[in-house]
Structures are given as C-alpha cells and as structure tokens.
Amino acid sequence: LLFIKGKYHSTRRSDGQLAIDCFEEACSFDPRCADYYVFCALTYMQLGELKKAIQSVSQALKKAEKKAEIFIVRARIFCQLNQKDAGFADMRTAMSIDPDHP
C-alpha cells in the first residue's frame, strides 16, 4: 500500500516529499525490494536532489545488481550531475546485462 501511495504522490509534483516518505517507509518494511529504492531515487530526481537520488539508486543496486533498468536510472542521474563518464559506464553495464532493453 505504501508503494502505491508513493507512486500516486510522485505523479503530483507538489507531493514529492510525501512520495519520498512513502517509499522510504516501504523500504524499511522490505529492505530487500530494489524497486522501492528506484522509485525513491526517481522522485529525488524530480525534486532536484540528485545526491540523494544517487544514494537511493545505489541501494537498489545492492539489492538487485543484475537489473539493467537500475543502471539506466543511475546513468541518467550521473548525466544530470555532469558525470558523463560514470553515466556512460552505467549505460554500458546495462547493455551488457540486457542488450535488448529499450
């Protein structure tokens, strides 16, 4: 339920902090679920809190290190931080994990 509430709030720009609160609480209930950390990172991106976004997505990678989508999210964050080399490295990793990923 927290995950669904978080997704709802993340679609509303004015509710970004509410979304973060929901996703972080969901993480505390099931810290093994990488998706909660990814959505938390995406919401931090929307809020412009890129360092917190990197922290969340890095937690997601600790939980599911073989998911191309997570590397793509982190690559996007790195590019926004003007860390292009790190972003390109993550894109290469994502492509090596799933070459057919859109």
Disulfide bonds with the S-S distance in Angstrom:
none
